[in-house]
Amino acid sequence: MEKIQVLILMGSKNDMSVMQKAEAVLDEFGIAYKTLVRSAHRTPDATVEAIKEAESAGCQVFICAAGMAAHLAGVVCSKTIKPVIGVPIASGALNGQDALLSTVMMPPGMPVATVAINGGRNAGILAAQILAQNDAEIAHKIRFDRAQQAEAILKEDE
């Protein structure tokens, strides 16, 4: 695996439209990433192998997207000490509420940062903020993005 800073895992290819928003942020900030489809339930061995390979490639943050039971982020958290960001995906009868609760309610000692249902963009931004703690260039890009957001809001008054 080539050098990466973030590994994005999603439980299904159906989650790609949400996770493309995270990819767009990482692209915007020049952050190296890889995206894979892995299931906590259907491909547990391949999931663990992906975590190990990513860490060997320099991965510092994991983003995990899953719907319904949404165990992917918890499984990843159990196998790494790197930060894990969970993205609950709107699906099933509860339209993502089940995934949100599953992702946010990790047991003590196994924290998963959780963004909103279908919050791919915020997951990408949070990953960038984590990396910015030790990377001045990423920090500068985040500050610039924030300034642009503020300018766009203020411009709406014109």
N, C-alpha and C positions, 0 to 999 in steps of 0.2 A: 504494500500500500504506500502510495506517495505521501509526502509530509502533509499532514492536515492539522488544523487547530480545532475544528468542530466536526463531530460525527452526528449526522441526522439519521435517526432510525424511525421508520414508520411501520405500523402493524400491517398495513395493506397499501397497495398501489393506489387505492381509492383516496388515500389521504394526501396524495401528491398536490392537489390544487391548494390545499392549506399550507403545505410545507414549502411550496414554491415561493411563498411570501417570506419565509425565513431565508431561503436561498438568495432571494433578491437583496435582502439586507446585507447578508454576508458578502455577496458580490460587490455591493455598493461600498462597503468598508474595506474591501481587499483582503478578506479573511478566507483562508484555504479551508475547504470542507469536502466532505463526501456524504452522499445520501444513499442509504440502503433500505430495502424492505426486509424486515425481520419481525417475527412474531414471538412474543413471550411464551405462547402456548404451543404453537405449531413448529417452531424452529428454535427451541431453547439452546441447543448446542451451537448452532450457527450464530445465534445472538451473542453468546459468550465469546465465541471465536472472533466476531467482529469487534467486540470491546477490546480484547487483547491486542488485535492487530492495530486498532486505532491508537491505543496507548503507545504501542511500539513506534507508531508514525508521528508521535508528538501531540496527539489529541489532548486538549485541555478542558473541553466542555462537550457534553452530550445533550442533544435535543431529541426527545422521544415523543412521537405522536401516536395516539391510539384511541380507539373508541370503545364504548360499552364497558367491559370490565377494566380495560386500560391498565393492564399489569406491566406493560413494557418498561415504563420509567422506573418502577419499583425493582424490577429484575435487574436493569442496568445499574441502578444505585447499589444493589447488593453485591455487584461485581467490580465496582470502582470506587475510589475515593475522590474522583474528579466531580465537579458540579454537574448535576443532571437537571435539565429543564423539561417538565412535562407539558405537552400540549394536548388537552382533551379534545377529541374530535366529535362533532355533532353527528350522531348516527343512532340507529335503533329506536325503540319505542319512546325513550326518554330524551331523545334529541341532544345527547351530550351531557345531560345532568349526571347520569351515572358515571361517565368517564371523568367528569370534573371531580366528583366526590372520591372516586377511586384514586385519582392522581394526587389530590391534596391531602388525603388521609393516610399518609404513610406512617408506619409504626415508629415509635421513638428510636432515634439513632439512625434512621434511614431517610433523611430529608430529600425531598424533590421540590425544587422551585416550580411553581405551577402558574401558567398564564391562563387567560380566558379561553373558553371554548372556541376552537378554531383560531386561536391567537398566534398563528405562525409568525407574523411580523414582529410581535412583541418578543417572541422566543428568540428570534434572530438578534434583536436589539439587546436583550438581556445577555445573550452569549457574548456579543461585542463588548458590553460593559464589563463583563467578567474579565475578558481578555485585556481590556484597556487598563486594568490595574497595573499591568506590567508592560504596556506597549503605548508609548506616547503618541505614536502616529494614529493608532485606532482611537485613542482618547480625543485627539484633535478632530478626527472625522466625526465622532459622535457630537462634540460641541458644535461643529459646523452644521450638522443635521438639525440639532435642536434650535440653533439660531434661524435656520431656514423655516422651520415649523412656526416659530414665533412670528417671523416676518410675514408668512402667509396668512396667519390669523389676523394680525394687525392690518394687513392690506384689505381684508374683507370689510373694514370700516370705510374705506374710500368710496 
